[in-house]
Amino acid sequence: MNVRTRATTWALGLSVLLAFVVVVSAGIGHVSIPPRTVARILLDALSVPVGVSLGGGMSLPLVGTVPTPSLSFASPFHFSVPDTARIIVLSVRLPRILLASLVGFALATAGVVMQGFFRNPMADPSIIGVSSGAAVGAVATIALSLSVPFGLHGAAFASAVITAFVVYLLATENGRTPVATLLLAGVAVQTFLGAVISFLLLQAGESLRQVVFWLMGHLAGATWDEVALLALVLPIPVGILLAYARDLNVLLLGEDDAQSLGIEVERTKRLLLATASVVTAAAVSVSGVIGFVGLVVPHMLRLVVGPDHRVLLPASALAGASFLVVTDTIARNGAAEIPVGVVTAALGAPFFLYLLRTREVHSP
C-alpha cells in the first residue's frame, strides 16, 4: 500500500471515529440525549444552497444600482425532535465539542511537528515557551484588568507568537539555528515567564480563581464565535505543515544529510517552527494550557502508523481531536466540572509512564 493510500485510509477511518465521538459526546450530560436523536439534530442543522435570488443592490459609479445575488439555504432533512434537545445540542454542547476537536487537532499537529523538528520523542508544542507566552498574556489581561484589542484571546495569541520569535532570535547566530540551542533557549525563556506568571498571580486578587482556571486549561463557556475563529485560523498553517511532511521526514536523517538531499535546512526549520508556533498559539489562546495532547497522541499514533509524517501528521491531528473531545466529556460530566487540562494530565501521564516502562517510546 503506497503512502497516499495509507494516509487516506487512516484519515477516513479516524474521521469516522471523530464523527462517532462527537455524536456520543453531544448526548452525554445532565440531560441525556440518545445518539440517534443527536444525529437527527445534527443532520437537521445541515443546510445546502437551494436557489439564488437577486435582491437589494449595490451602487456603483457610472453604472448605478446593480442587483446583488443571494443564496437561499434549506436543510434536506426534516426530522421531528424535541425542541429542548435541539437547543441543548446546538446551543450548549456542540460549540464546546467542536472547539475541543479543533484545539485537540491543533495541539496534536504541532506536537508531531515539534517531535520531528527536535528529533526528540519528549518534545511537545510548548517546548519553546509558546504556551508560557500565551499564559503571560492571558494572566496579565485577567489579573491587571487590561483592555487589549481582541480581548483575552488576542492577548494570549500575540504574547505566544512574540515569545516564539524571541526564542528564535536568542537561538540564532550567523543565520543558523542549532536545535540544541533552540531547546535551551526555550527552557530559559519558559523559566523566566514562569516567574512572571507567579508575580502576576500575586496581583490577581479577586481574579485569582479565573486565572488558575485558565492556566489549568478549560473549554467551559465555548461559543460559536470561538469555533469560527479557530476554524478560520487553522487551515492555512496546518496545510503548510502537511505540505512539508516530506521535508520533515528528510530532516530526521540529520541536517547535513537533509542539505545534501536538496532541502534548504534553515529555511525549512524557520517555516516549520513559525507555523507550528502559530498553530499552538491559536489553540492555547482559546483553551488555556492543556498538556499531554501534543505529547502522548503522536506517540500513540507513531506506534500504530509508523514514523512517516505524510501519514502520521493527519492521523495524529484527527486522533488528537477525538482524544480531547473524550477527555472534555469526562471533565464536564463529573459531580463538579473540572478543567479539561486536569483530565488530560491524569490520563496522559500514566500512559506515558507506561510507554517508558515498556520501552516503547520511539524516537521520531
N, C-alpha and C positions, 0 to 999 in steps of 0.2 A: 504494500500500500504506500503510495507516494505521500509526500509531506502535505500537499494541498488537500488530498482526500482525508488524511488523518485529522488535519486541523478542522476541516468542515464537519467531519463526523463528530468529533469531540464538542465542537461549538453547538451543533444541533442538539446533541444529547444533553449538554449542560443547560442549554436554553429551555428545553422541555422541563428539566428539573427545576429551573428557576421559576417557570410559569406555575408549576405544581406547588412549589413552596409559597409563592405569592398568594395563590388561591386559598391554600390551607391556612396561612397566617392571617389573612383577612377575615377568616371566620372564627378565629380564636380571640377570646376576650371575655369580659364580664357578661356580655350578651353574646351567647354562642350562635353562630350562623352556619348552617350546613354548607359544605363546599359547593354543592350543586347550586344552591341559591346564590352564593358568591359569584360563581362562574356566570350565571344568568345576568347578574347585575353588571359585571364587567363587560359582557357581550352587549348588553343594552347601551352601555356608555360609549361603545364604538360608533363613530359616525363616518359616513362616506359621502363624498360630493354627489349630489343627485341632479344638479342643474346650475345654470348660470343665468343671472338676470342683470339687466342694466338699470342702475338706479343712481339718483343723485347726480353728481358730476363734479368735475374739477375745471376751474377756469384757467385757460392758457392764453398767454399773449398772442395776439394776431389770429388766434383760432377760435376763441370763445369758449363756451362750456362744452366739455367733452364728457359723455356718459362714462361712468366707471363700472366695470363688471364686478359682480359679487357672487360668490359661490354659495349655494344653499346646501346644507348638510342634513342627513337623516340617518337614523340607525336602521340597519337591515333586520334587526331583531326587535321583537316586541313581547318580552316575557312579562308575565304577571308576578311581581314580587312585592312584599310588604314595603311600604314607604319608609318605615323605621329602619329596616335592614339596609335599604338603599342609602339612606343618609349616613348611617354608621360606617358603611364600607367606603363610600365615595368621599365623604367629608372628613371623617375622623381617622380611619385606619389606612386607607390606600396612600395618602400623601406620605405618611410615615414609612410605610413599607417600601414605596418607590424610592424615597430618599435613602433608606438603608441600603437598598440594592445598588444605587448609584455610588454611595460612599464606599461600600464594600468592593464594588467594581474598580473604583479608582485606587484604593489602597492596595489591593492585590496586584493590580497592573504595575503600580510604582514599586511594589516590593520585588516583583520579578526582575524589573529593570535594575534596581539597586543591587540585588544579589549578583546579577550578571556583570554589572559595571565594576563592582568591587571584587568580583570573583571570590565572594565570601558568603557562605550559607547563613551567617549570623546577621547579615545586613538587612535593614528594613527601611521603609520610606522615610523615617525620621532620623536616619543615621547622620545626616549633615546638618541637623538642627532645624529643619523646616517646621516640625511640629512645635518645638520650643519657641521658635519665632512667632508662629501663629498664636501660641499661648500668651506671649508677652503682649501682643496687640490686643487680644481679646480681654485679658485680665486688666490691662491698663484702661481700656474703654469702660469696663464694668466698674472697677474699683475707684477710678477717678472721675466717673460720670462724664466722660469725654463725648463731645459731639463731633463725629467724623463723617465724611461722605460715605454713603452706603452702609453706615452703621457698624454693628459688631462684625458682621461678615466681611465687610470691606477692610476694616482694621486688621483682622486676623489674616486675611489673604495678603494684603500689602506687606505686613510685617514678616510673613513667612517667605515671600519672594525676596524681600530685601535681605533676610538672613541667609538664604541660599546664595545670593550674589556676593555677600560679604565673605562667606566661607570660601567661595570660589576664588575671590581676589586674594585672600590670605594664602591660599594653597598654590597659587600660580606664580611661577617665576620664569622669566625669559620665554614666555609663550608656552610653557609646558606645565601640566598639572599632574604631578605624580599621585597615584591613587592613595598611597600610604599617607602622604602629606595632607591630602584632602580629608582622609579619615580622621587624622589627628586634629586638624583644624576644626572639623565638625564637633569632635568631642570637647575641645576647648571652648568653642562658642556655646555649645549646649550647657556646659558647666556655668559659664558666665550668665547666660539667660536664666538658668535655674535660680541663681542668686537674685536676679532682677525680679523674677516671679515671687520669690519669698518676700522680698521687700514690699512688693505691691500687695501681697496678701495681708501684710500688717496694716496697710492703708485702706483695706476694703471696708471695714466697719460693718454696717448692716448688709452690705452686698456680698459678704464672705460666703454665704451659702450658695448664691448664684455662681460665684467664681469657682468654688470647689466642684459644683455640679458640672460646670463646663469643662473643667480640667479632667474630670473622670470620663468624659465622652458620653454624649446623650443625643437622642433623636426626638425627645418629647417636644410637643408643640410644632412639629413639622408642618409646613404649609405648601400649597401648590406653587407659590412663588419661588420657594427654595428649590423645589423639584425642577421647575422650569429653568431656573438659573444654572443649576448644576448640569442639567441636560444640554444646555446651550454651550457651556464652557468645555465640557469633557471631550466631545467628538474629535475636535481638531488635534489636541495634544495626544490623545490615545491613538488616533490614526497615524500620527507621526511615529510613535513608538512601535506600532505594528509594522510600519514600512521599514523600520530599521532593525527588525528582528534578526535578519540575516547578519547584519553588521555586528550585532551583539553576540551572535554565535562565534564570529571570527575573533572578536576581542577576547573571548575566553581562551584562545590559544596563546595569548600574550601580546603585548603591544608591538614588539619587534616583528613577530610573525604576521600580525594583522597589517602592519605597514608594508611588509613585503608582498602581501596579497592584494594590495591596492586600496586599502582602507585609509582614509585621511583620519588618523587616530585622534589627534587633538580636536579637530572639528567635530568628529562624531561624539567624542566624550562630552564636549560642551553642549551639543544638542541634546544628548540623552539626559545629561544632568539637569539642564534647564527645563526640559519638557517634563521629566519625572517630578521635578520640584513643583512645577505649576499644577500638575495633577494632584499631588499630595496637598498642596496649599488649598486648592479648591475644595477638597474633601474635608480637611480639618476645619476650614473656616465655617462650615455649616454644621459640623457634628461635634466639635471638640476633639480632644486627643483620645483616639480609640486604638489601643495597641493590639499586637499579635496577628491582626488580619493580614498585614503585608509580610509577616514573618512565617507564620505557620501554613497558610494556604498555598503559597508557592512550593513549600516542601512537600505537602501532601500530593500536589499535582505532579511535581517532578518525579516522585516515586512511581507514579502511575503512567504518565505520558512520556517521560523521558526529558532530557535536557534541551532539546531543540526549541529555541524560543519562538519559532514560527508556529509551533503547536502549543507550547507551554504558556505563552503570553495570553492568547484569547481564552484558553481553557482556565487559567488561573483567575482571569478577570471575572468570568461568569461564575466560577466556583466561589470567589470572594463575595459576589453579590448574594448568592444563596446563603452563604455562611453568616453574613451579617443580618440578613432577614430572619434567620432562625434564632440567632442569639438575641436580637432585639425583641422577638416574640417572647422569648423566655424572660427578658428584662421587664417587659411591661405587664406580665401576667402573674407576678407573684403577689403575696399578701400586700406588699407595698412596692411601687415601681422603683427600680434601681437603675443607675446609669448603665448603658449597654457596654461601656468600656470595662466595667467590673466583671461582666459576664464573659466577655472575650478573653480577659486575663485569666479568669478562673478556669475556663475551658482550654485556652491556648497554652498556658504554662505547663500544666501536667502532660499534655500531649507532646509538647516539645521536649520535656524531660524524658518521656518515654522513647522518643526518637534518639535522644542522646544515649540512653542506656542500651538500646538495641543497636547502636552504631549505624543508624540508617540516616544520619544527617549527611547528605551527599553534597559535595562541592558542585557548584553550577557547572 
